């Protein structure tokens, strides 16, 4: 997966003591790919500032929503490939490793997928046929263009057991194996991943390891596991991230940080889950930084990012990709989840696309020697 795009000399550069002037993708070119999830305004070129930033800093991209079932296959006889085509074209044009996100998920999947004309649950064979058609059509369309797919997304409960989703209720536990089989048949060269949140917590991690071992034994072509990385300022600890990466690497699969963001805002819940259905009322105490992030918090965020990236770099032999779930602070889903209307600051770039102290801190974790001096 270590396919590198050429380094464009554009965008933002930062000189740090002992380090060369560099971009994220250049700094980590010997460690792992650096990516961002793109929204439609970015991959269509409408947000020109973000586009310049993406081209300069990242060498792999993920789609926020363009390839989710509800977007690409909204009705039984209707596929909407317009935005997805533009997303893939953007990645190809800029020499990026393109990720497909995602194929089988309990959320953002239209109700018709699981129901008949009368609204009753369909039978196993019908749902399997719909899954097969969807995967073969979508993956087949981008064969040779999308390099890796999040085939199954968030199949586990927090205790490590299988989520009782419509997929499991109707098809049974082997729906996961079927999904990987269909995806591999549609594009045998594409990397296939399992993606989930909170895998740093031992019960869920152990459940995921058991699940992946079972699928591997059944012949599923799973190339990697995605740790989403929707992290808090105090969870997970660097030691816990270290332990988690080590645990999955022992399975012989690549480990990816697929949806990285750091929530600096006061928690609306004690839950560490990134369940999209959570929704809490907006309160002033949950939204304290409407006029900007205080310098002390900026520095805390920078240290937190540095501590995490130090772990990622330590495991560069098994970590193949680190992808942020957005480009600038203004793009983040955390502005509206789990509380709508907040002002979030989870990334390395602020709302104007300028680097925050965290950018500098992250760069310094890279194994980047200073540029050699020309002889006098």
TISE-661609 format. One record per atom (N, C-alpha, C): residue in three letters; x, y, z. Coordinates in steps of 0.001 Angstrom, whole numbers, plus 500000, padded with zeros to 6 digits. Layout:
AlaXYZ...
END
This chain:
Unk500825498808500000Unk500000500000500000Unk500860501242500000Unk502160501094500085Unk503007502266500151Unk503290502782498748Unk502231503295498114Unk502299503876496791Unk502342505381496987Unk503389506016496550Unk503577507417496875Unk503318508314495683Unk502603509398495934Unk502414510405494917Unk503624511327494920Unk503889511981493789Unk504976512933493738Unk504656514103494657Unk505675514680495243Unk505480515759496196Unk505353517076495457Unk504188517692495543Unk503976518975494892Unk504569520091495740Unk505316520982495129Unk505895522096495872Unk504886523236495863Unk503875523081496721Unk502844524093496827Unk502225524007498206Unk501366524928498516Unk500680524862499797Unk501535525418500919Unk501425524789502074Unk502024525336503282Unk503288524574503635Unk504368525291503900Unk505603524675504331Unk505973525264505690Unk506622524465506488Unk506970524936507821Unk508369524466508161Unk509235525384508560Unk510588525015508961Unk510594524721510449Unk511178523607510829Unk511278523263512242Unk512733522947512563Unk513124523205513776Unk514509523001514171Unk514924521556513967Unk515969521348513150Unk516462519999512908Unk515712519251511839Unk514736519863511210Unk513935519187510207Unk513890520013508931Unk513724519305507819Unk513623519992506548Unk512256520639506402Unk512180521679505581Unk510880522198505207Unk510152521087504465Unk508878520864504824Unk508222519696504253Unk506714519797504336Unk506055518848503705Unk504617518663503815Unk504387517367504576Unk503147517125504949Unk502847515889505662Unk503241514663504842Unk502837514643503578Unk503097513440502773Unk504589513245502530Unk505349514347502467Unk506795514216502298Unk507457513775503595Unk506986514324504706Unk507579513997506003Unk507459512512506331Unk506316511921505965Unk506061510522506342Unk506180509559505164Unk506860509986504100Unk506909509156502895Unk507585507804503127Unk508446507716504127Unk509107506440504434Unk508393505665505529Unk507265506199505992Unk506541505564507091Unk505179505036506659Unk504321505933506179Unk502965505529505786Unk502343506633504937Unk501254506305504285Unk500502507296503537Unk499774508227504503Unk499593509459504095Unk498853510445504877Unk497640510882504064Unk496455510764504677Unk495245511024503910Unk494261511949504583Unk493228512290503802Unk492115513103504305Unk490829512606503675Unk489745512687504435Unk488419512396503895Unk487888513665503243Unk487364513518502023Unk486923514676501258Unk485405514744501154Unk484885515966501252Unk483470516174500970Unk483313516585499507Unk482081516728499070Unk481831516959497643Unk482402518287497163Unk482363519320497995Unk482904520620497589Unk484405520550497347Unk485061519597497992Unk486512519458497829Unk486872518647496598Unk486289517464496436Unk486708516662495288Unk486140517153493961Unk485147518051494009Unk484660518656492769Unk485402519948492441Unk486247520414493353Unk487039521607493096Unk486384522907493491Unk485168522848494077Unk484487524084494457Unk485218524813495587Unk485706524069496547Unk486447524658497662Unk487924524718497261Unk488287525792496572Unk489623525876495985Unk490729525902497033Unk490474526539498180Unk491493526572499230Unk491783525175499763Unk490718524411499988Unk490897523049500495Unk491555522160499453Unk491201522347498195Unk491799521546497117Unk493315521741497082Unk493758522987497177Unk495191523259497181Unk495881522595498364Unk495214522630499506Unk495757522014500713Unk495855520497500552Unk494807519887500013Unk494785518440499808Unk495904518013498864Unk496040518722497753Unk497072518370496775Unk498472518501497358Unk498659519496498203Unk499980519740498766Unk500354518763499868Unk499371518391500693Unk499683517704501949Unk499442516201501953Unk498525515695501118Unk498065514312501259Unk498310513482500007Unk498507512163500216Unk498711511275499074Unk497710510117499042Unk496703510171499905Unk495603509215499833Unk494332509930500272Unk493198509540499705Unk491928510185500040Unk490853509138500304Unk489891509531501133Unk488688508745501411Unk487481509635501136Unk486343509044500773Unk485141509855500582Unk484327509901501867Unk483905511085502280Unk483064511152503470Unk481753510398503239Unk481064510691502139Unk479732510119501929Unk479456509611500516Unk480257509986499538Unk479914509757498133Unk479729508292497760Unk480358507372498513Unk480261505951498177Unk479445505150499188Unk478828505838500142Unk477933505126501060Unk476663504740500307Unk476018503672500748Unk474912503075499996Unk473819504094499678Unk473412504902500659Unk472305505833500444Unk472625506872499374Unk473920507156499187Unk474320508152498203Unk474465507559496808Unk475060506383496734Unk475382505818495426Unk474304504883494886Unk473429504376495765Unk472404503400495354Unk471112503687496131Unk470508504859495910Unk469373505295496731Unk468087504511496530Unk467885503950495331Unk466669503190495036Unk467043501864494381Unk466146500865494440Unk466491499535493923Unk467018499550492492Unk466424500378491639Unk466800500390490233Unk467558501658489847Unk468165502325490846Unk468834503591490570Unk470185503686491264Unk471220503875490448Unk472554504174490964Unk472882505618490630Unk473534506297491571Unk473937507683491358Unk475456507760491450Unk476126507620490312Unk477584507553490311Unk478262508898490068Unk477478509969489854Unk478080511254489527Unk479135511721490519Unk478769511943491783Unk479765512388492765Unk480899511376492966Unk480573510092493013Unk481606509073493216Unk482611509076492072Unk482125509244490840Unk483022509319489691Unk483978510500489822Unk483447511638490273Unk484281512838490426Unk485314512641491526Unk484920511962492595Unk485845511674493685Unk487010510802493195Unk486680509727492502Unk487719508816492009Unk488611509524490993Unk488008510318490120Unk488777511057489122Unk489752512033489786Unk489312512685490861Unk490183513605491592Unk491412512862492112Unk491196511707492716Unk492306510943493248Unk493259510464492181Unk492705509963491083Unk493553509473489997Unk494361510601489363Unk493704511714489122Unk494352512854488486Unk495528513359489304Unk495421513235490632Unk496463513756491516Unk497393512674492060Unk497340511487491461Unk498265510418491814Unk498110509896493222Unk496880509871493722Unk496629509461495101Unk496131508030495202Unk496376507410496352Unk495809506096496627Unk494368506320497050Unk493414505769496311Unk491997506074496488Unk491319504971497314Unk490613505397498358Unk489903504479499247Unk488414504508498940Unk487767503348499012Unk486320503242498886Unk485701503013500258Unk484790503895500645Unk484175503832501988Unk482682504104501846Unk481825503150502135Unk482055501759502462Unk480959500922501810Unk481028499603501934Unk480096498734501210Unk478952498187502061Unk479244497677503243Unk478215497046504088Unk478258497671505475Unk477173498370505818Unk477082499107507085Unk475626499121507505Unk475392499216508825Unk474009499275509318Unk473424500669509172Unk474282501678509035Unk473823503062508955Unk473973503583507523Unk473213504655507211Unk473246505273505889Unk473035504250504770Unk472198503259505084Unk471749502270504105Unk470235502400504003Unk469694502618502805Unk468246502837502660Unk467423501663503200Unk466246501971503722Unk465376500932504278Unk464993499886503238Unk464900500309501952Unk464445499368500923Unk465378498161500788Unk466629498361501177Unk467596497264501052Unk467143496059501859Unk466530496320503012Unk466164495243503934Unk464680494884503891Unk463897495583503067Unk462450495398503088Unk461879495055501716Unk460686494411501744Unk459969494174500492Unk459033495350500221Unk458201495211499198Unk457305496303498798Unk456314496699499891Unk456026495766500804Unk455071496034501874Unk455742496494503166Unk457055496628503129Unk457777497069504314Unk458166495963505261Unk457973494725504861Unk458362493584505691Unk459805493187505402Unk460497492608506373Unk461868492175506131Unk461940491147505001Unk462920491299504128Unk463116490329503051Unk463759489074503614Unk463827488027502809Unk464462486793503270Unk465960486825502975Unk466642485807503454Unk468103485731503337Unk468563485808501887Unk467960485019501035Unk468403484971499638Unk468228486316498936Unk467147487003499249Unk466902488302498627Unk467943489316499056Unk468240489345500356Unk469213490320500846Unk470618489992500341Unk470936488720500283Unk472236488335499727Unk472350488767498267Unk471278488618497522Unk471284489019496114Unk471469490529495992Unk470824491281496874Unk470962492739496833Unk472382493155497214Unk472944492506498210Unk474321492786498587Unk475273492481497436Unk475095491325496846Unk475957490911495740Unk475868491878494568Unk474647492283494222Unk474464493213493112Unk475132494550493402Unk474923495050494608Unk475490496340494977Unk477017496300494932Unk477603495308495566Unk479061495222495632Unk479671494997494260Unk479106494085493485Unk479670493814492162Unk479555495028491243Unk478458495771491375Unk478259496953490533Unk479194498089490934Unk479254498392492225Unk480054499524492697Unk481544499220492623Unk481968498095493173Unk483392497746493143Unk483830497503491702Unk482980496842490941Unk483316496578489544Unk483503497838488727Unk482716498854489006Unk482830500117488260Unk484205500767488464Unk484747500609489671Unk486010501268489990Unk487172500281490087Unk487022499137489444Unk488088498133489431Unk489363498745488859Unk490443498598489589Unk491713499148489140Unk491885500626489422Unk490853501274489953Unk490913502707490255Unk490891502966491762Unk490027502241492453Unk490009502308493923Unk490906501206494453Unk491909501591495241Unk492913500625495679Unk492533499824496904Unk491645500363497738Unk491261499662498962Unk489838500001499363Unk489114499001499869Unk487702499165500244Unk487468498838501706Unk486732499718502401Unk486157499356503691Unk484936498502503377Unk485126497200503391Unk484053496293502967Unk482952496249504020Unk483321495963505249Unk482356495931506356Unk482748497001507358Unk481762497792507758Unk481992498918508652Unk481179498741509938Unk481865498784511075Unk481213498839512383Unk480246497683512646Unk480749496475512538Unk479905495292512731Unk479838494834514184Unk480600495473515072Unk480713494982516441Unk480091495917517472Unk479560495328518527Unk479130496065519703Unk480351496397520560Unk480150497227521580Unk481264497627522429Unk481838496468523240Unk481031495413523446Unk481542494257524188Unk482205493227523286Unk482315493541521995Unk482991492651521066Unk482100491649520370Unk480828491620520734Unk479894490716520052Unk479420491366518749Unk478865490550517873Unk478369491069516603Unk477131491930516824Unk477131493091516210Unk475980493982516272Unk474776493292515630Unk473606493422516248Unk472397492770515730Unk471755493651514649Unk472518493868513588Unk472080494727512487Unk471115493959511586Unk470421494665510682Unk469562493951509717Unk470340492928508899Unk471607493200508615Unk472421492234507873Unk472518490914508633Unk472815491010509923Unk472957489800510738Unk471603489139510979Unk470564489934511250Unk469246489373511521Unk468708488580510340Unk468900489094509152Unk468290488475507963Unk469186487418507336Unk470474487716507201Unk471381486769506531Unk471989485790507523Unk472360486293508684Unk473091485481509650Unk474521485988509754Unk475292485379510643Unk476649485847510898Unk477553485752509678Unk477213484904508723Unk478075484758507559Unk477909485888506548Unk477123486913506889Unk477005488046505968Unk478358488710505753Unk479198488693506790Unk480525489306506658Unk481372488546505649Unk481414487236505768Unk482183486427504825Unk481687486648503406Unk480374486681503222Unk479801486892501896Unk480224488241501322Unk480233489269502160Unk480614490598501692Unk482043490608501158Unk482956489955501881Unk484339489911501421Unk484488489056500164Unk483717487996500080Unk483760487165498875Unk483283487949497653Unk482168488657497796Unk481638489435496677Unk482617490533496256Unk483231491204497231Unk484163492285496922Unk485414491761496219Unk485924490631496680Unk487117490052496060Unk486831489600494630Unk485654489048494416Unk485280488626493069Unk485159489828492132Unk484684490951492654Unk484492492139491824Unk485812492805491451Unk486795492753492344Unk488120493301492047Unk489161492537492856Unk489727491479492273Unk490685490635493003Unk491952491365493432Unk492249492508492817Unk493480493228493140Unk493291494269494240Unk492065494630494550Unk491822495666495558Unk492070495122496961Unk492591495972497836Unk492740495604499232Unk491394495732499930Unk491088494770500784Unk489803494752501485Unk490043494892502983Unk489254495782503617Unk489483496124505016Unk488246495889505876Unk488503495731507180Unk487448495832508195Unk487695497136508944Unk486649497942509161Unk486797499277509739Unk485844499443510922Unk486365499993512059Unk485502500155513231Unk486108501177514185Unk485281501638515134Unk485726502584516153Unk485883501885517495Unk486583502530518407Unk486777502054519789Unk487449500689519871Unk488206500333518853Unk488910499048518904Unk490063499078519898Unk490348500242520435Unk491370500351521477Unk490886499786522806Unk489563499707523001Unk489015499115524228Unk489100497597524145Unk489627496974525168Unk489955495546525135Unk488796494635524718Unk487583494789525256Unk486513493869524855Unk486209493928523345Unk486126495127522822Unk485823495256521397Unk487008494809520542Unk488228495141520988Unk489414494711520268Unk489502493184520201Unk489258492548521336Unk489313491084521362Unk488258490470520459Unk487080491108520427Unk486033490630519536Unk486426490775518079Unk487073491886517754Unk487512492112516376Unk488603491126515977Unk489524490869516881Unk490593489913516583Unk490005488525516341Unk489063488123517182Unk488418486820516998Unk487663486766515673Unk486971487854515349Unk486222487917514095Unk487155487817512889Unk488250488575512909Unk489182488557511781Unk489854487190511634Unk490195486576512758Unk490784485230512695Unk489815484237512067Unk488549484347512445Unk487523483459511898Unk487373483667510390Unk487325484932509987Unk487181485234508564Unk488403484789507776Unk489579484987508354Unk490799484521507695Unk490775483007507505Unk490336482293508537Unk490268480829508464Unk489267480365507412Unk488241481208507164Unk487232480880506159Unk487633481303504752Unk488809481904504651Unk489321482261503327Unk489041483679502867Unk488551484532503764Unk488278485915503380Unk489587486648503093Unk489579487436502044Unk490765488191501647Unk490764489550502352Unk491217489561503599Unk491244490794504390Unk492690491273504487Unk492945492439503895Unk494306492970503852Unk494627493853505039Unk493592494419505672Unk493883495350506750Unk492701495625507641Unk493012496200508795Unk491976496629509741Unk492113498131509943Unk490977498823509953Unk490972500256510150Unk490569500626511562Unk491477501279512293Unk491136501879513584Unk490670503292513251Unk489401503577513473Unk488880504850513001Unk489619506052513591Unk489930506009514868Unk490697507108515442Unk489886508342515790Unk488612508157516145Unk487830509284516662Unk488163509410518150Unk489239510135518430Unk489819510134519767Unk489441511378520575Unk489496511206521892Unk489299512295522840Unk490674512807523281Unk490673513868524035Unk491946514390524521Unk492552513511525607Unk491715512701526267Unk492209511838527336Unk491982510350527064Unk491548510041525862Unk491340508635525485Unk491506508468523984Unk492146507393523555Unk492895506400524339Unk494293506919524647Unk494923506325525613Unk496298506705525936Unk497219506246524810Unk498375506886524626Unk499334506401523624Unk499698504929523840Unk499800504522525093Unk500129503123525383Unk499043502191524887Unk497791502609525004Unk496680501779524541Unk496661501695523012Unk496961502796522350Unk497056502782520884Unk498195501873520449Unk499314501971521127Unk500474501125520844Unk500100499645520954Unk499451499300522047Unk499043497913522300Unk498062497423521239Unk497144498295520822Unk496135497916519837Unk496755497650518478Unk497631498541518038Unk498302498343516752Unk499099497048516768Unk499808496818517860Unk500604495595517990Unk499716494357517911Unk498570494392518549Unk497672493232518571Unk497177492873517176Unk496777493879516411Unk496262493593515069Unk497374493233514091Unk498540493815514272Unk499643493495513350Unk500038492025513445Unk499795491419514616Unk500116490003514789Unk499238489097513929Unk498144489627513423Unk497271488847512537Unk497794488806511114Unk498865489556510860Unk499426489585509515Unk498680490518508576Unk497925491467509139Unk497202492429508307Unk497792493823508522Unk497565494699507557Unk497978496083507707Unk497053496763508724Unk497599497743509394Unk496811498527510341Unk496736499955509811Unk495532500507509803Unk495330501860509309Unk494580502694510338Unk494945503955510447Unk494157504918511209Unk493316505620510160Unk492016505378510146Unk491217505698508965Unk490365506952509056Unk490069507431510283Unk489140508556510426Unk489580509463511572Unk490855509828511565Unk491455510481512715Unk490920511896512941Unk490496512165514163Unk490219513521514635Unk490320513513516154Unk490606514677516730Unk490733514810518184Unk489716515828518670Unk488840515402519536Unk487770516258520025Unk488242517019521266Unk488436518340521111Unk488905519154522229Unk487748519725523047Unk486517519506522590Unk485355520087523270Unk484926519247524470Unk484236519853525433Unk483744519091526584Unk482849517951526122Unk482991516772526708Unk482197515626526266Unk480716515765526604Unk479888515396525636Unk478437515411525866Unk477975514103526474Unk478838513091526451Unk478523511774526978Unk479813511103527430Unk479693510143528298Unk480864509385528744Unk481247508304527729Unk480389508064526775Unk480647507024525786Unk481854507368524927Unk482656506370524619Unk483797506546523727Unk483447506120522303Unk482205505721522091Unk481774505239520787Unk481598506393519812Unk481747506086518538Unk481514507068517473Unk480259506666516701Unk479217506347517451Unk477950505922516866Unk477233507130516275Unk476996507106514966Unk476464508288514278Unk475072508675514755Unk474338507752515362Unk472971508042515778Unk472893508882517056Unk474000509051517768Unk473973509833519012Unk473685511303518715Unk472847511922519554Unk472462513312519342Unk472095513942520684Unk472783515044521028Unk472540515717522287Unk472248517192522032Unk471494517794522937Unk471105519193522787Unk472302520117522982Unk472313521208522210Unk473372522199522307Unk473252522982523614Unk474354523070524352Unk474424523853525575Unk475703524681525530Unk475660525869526104Unk476819526759526067Unk478060526095526666Unk477878525313527735Unk479030524693528384Unk479693523623527510Unk478957523136526512Unk479508522139525587Unk480148522783524366Unk480089524116524281Unk480592524830523106Unk481363526075523550Unk482483525887524245Unk483148527021524902Unk484061527866524025Unk484390527381522803Unk485406528075522021Unk484842528679520733Unk483711529341520842Unk483068529894519653Unk483882531020519020Unk484757531644519788Unk485552532764519272Unk487005532387519014Unk487288531105518979Unk488652530666518714Unk489187529776519815Unk490228529022519496Unk490805528078520449Unk491908528773521255Unk491811528785522569Unk492852529412523390Unk494213528774523150Unk495265529567523308Unk496611529064523030Unk496954527854523893Unk496524527858525146Unk496834526728526028Unk496232525433525490Unk495020525524524936Unk494377524344524359Unk495068523948523060Unk495496524945522281Unk496262524659521066Unk497507523830521399Unk498205524226522436Unk499437523523522806Unk499136522117523329Unk498037521986524057Unk497643520655524539Unk497281519749523370Unk496566520310522401Unk496221519547521198Unk497478519140520442Unk498431520043520325Unk499678519747519617Unk500432518594520284Unk500505518634521609Unk501200517554522318Unk500471516230522158Unk499155516276522199Unk498360515060522043Unk498603514442520667Unk498603515267519623Unk498876514763518277Unk500296514203518175Unk501255514894518774Unk502639514430518725Unk502786513073519404Unk502125512906520547Unk502196511634521267Unk501616510493520432Unk500506510760519752Unk499881509725518925Unk500733509395517707Unk501232510420517026Unk502039510171515837Unk503350509483516176Unk503875509721517351Unk505072508993517767Unk504799507494517798Unk503593507119518227Unk503206505702518235Unk503043505189516806Unk502391505979515952Unk502193505555514563Unk503546505325513872Unk504473506245514085Unk505797506124513460Unk506544504916514014Unk506405504678515298Unk507039503495515896Unk506614502227515171Unk505359502192514758Unk504813500999514099Unk504718501178512580Unk505637501937512002Unk505541502223510563Unk505624500971509694Unk506179499891510234Unk506241498651509461Unk504875498003509296Unk503948498271510203Unk502612497686510105Unk501535498722509814Unk501754499980510191Unk500801501043509879Unk501055501519508458Unk500055501352507599Unk500235501697506188Unk499595503022505808Unk498701503531506666Unk497993504768506311Unk497472505455507565Unk497566506785507578Unk496931507604508615Unk496081508639507888Unk494764508543508036Unk493833509420507328Unk493029510248508326Unk493028511561508124Unk492209512466508932Unk490792512491508372Unk489790512568509276Unk488398512561508820Unk487948513996508496Unk488645514579507542Unk488383515940507124Unk489686516638506797Unk489590517859506303Unk490773518613505896Unk491052519756506866Unk490080520639507060Unk490228521747507999Unk489187521622509101Unk489373522399510165Unk488446522341511293Unk486998522569510873Unk486790523441509909Unk485429523736509475Unk484738522588508786Unk485516521615508290Unk484940520477507568Unk484448519371508490Unk484858519391509735Unk484690518228510601Unk483240517932510967Unk482916516648510979Unk481589516220511443Unk481387516552512916Unk482471516793513652Unk482355517105515071Unk481690518455515317Unk481572519281514290Unk480823520523514431Unk479329520254514626Unk478909519046514235Unk477481518701514333Unk477219517345514970Unk478264516713515528Unk478095515423516202Unk478992515380517422Unk478500514874518542Unk477117514435518786Unk476176515575519170Unk476693516805519056Unk475892517995519347Unk475920518898518115Unk474766519247517597Unk474710520089516405Unk475008521548516747Unk475785522191515866Unk476023523618515995Unk477204524016516848Unk478108523076517146Unk479281523432517936Unk480416523920517018Unk481446524467517642Unk482633524927516918Unk483791524033517331Unk484150523117516432Unk485145522093516736Unk486515522462516160Unk487549521877516721Unk488931522180516333Unk489775520899516287Unk489383519898515513Unk490008518587515656Unk491242518313514797Unk491586519214513859Unk492598518876512863Unk493880519699512988Unk494764519520512012Unk496038520228511979Unk495926521590511303Unk494808521810510593Unk494615523060509860Unk493337523744510338Unk493405525055510534Unk492239525794511015Unk491240526052509893Unk490221526813510179Unk489157527037509199Unk489621527796507966Unk490731528490508065Unk491294529199506923Unk492327528369506178Unk492521527124506634Unk493506526261505986Unk494933526530506421Unk495102527282507500Unk496439527586508002Unk496852526533509033Unk498145526211509084Unk498590525190510035Unk498511525670511474Unk498042524806512341Unk497994525061513770Unk499295524554514405Unk499562524870515646Unk500742524315516307Unk500823522793516211Unk499678522138516124Unk499667520673516018Unk500342520185514736Unk500255520975513671Unk500923520591512415Unk502421520479512639Unk502996521496513244Unk504421521513513525Unk504814520347514426Unk503987520082515436Unk504274519004516379Unk504269517646515679Unk503330517454514767Unk503254516199514029Unk504465516036513113Unk504813517086512398Unk505968517025511497Unk507220516587512252Unk507367517072513466Unk508578516766514231Unk508663515308514669Unk507573514568514575Unk507629513143514920Unk508142512298513761Unk508188512884512578Unk508612512139511397Unk510127511958511402Unk510557510882510781Unk511991510607510665Unk512538511359509452Unk512552512676509557Unk512950513493508420Unk514278514193508740Unk515363513784508107Unk516632514484508356Unk516599515862507730Unk517420516758508255Unk517491518094507692Unk518059518015506284Unk517571518871505398Unk518054518881504021Unk519551519133504018Unk520325518366503228Unk521789518538503227Unk522190519934502743Unk523222520450503361Unk523733521764502979Unk524580521639501716Unk524426522581500809Unk525273522593499619Unk526675523014500007Unk527703522379499411Unk529093522764499749Unk529360524211499364Unk530169524869500191Unk530504526282499941Unk531388526395498705
END
